[in-house]
């Protein structure tokens, strides 16, 4: 799997980096890896989409993949590298899904980390 997940102990931030094409198999593997991480290490999460190629999943597949991830374990998520279409979709559908976490988009990792660490 090209996608990466690691916890940066010095910053206290969980990093999730998508690289290349996101197919069903490697996304399942990424979810399993995320689910194995301590809940305490998921409080501040930085997701990097700058190297990701947009998947072409149907609605049923998107719903199934979203159901595998416990959204409540990720209370504060900063996203970098998202294209304008993905940003628009996320801002439109996140409130409709009643997700409880704070999600923000940033141009730089530095800005994302500042927001994650702010009160």
Secondary structure as UniProt FT lines:
FT   STRAND          4..8
FT   TURN            9..12
FT   STRAND          13..21
FT   HELIX           24..35
FT   HELIX           39..42
FT   STRAND          44..53
FT   HELIX           59..68
FT   HELIX           71..73
FT   STRAND          76..80
FT   HELIX           84..93
FT   TURN            94..98
FT   STRAND          102..106
FT   HELIX           109..117
//
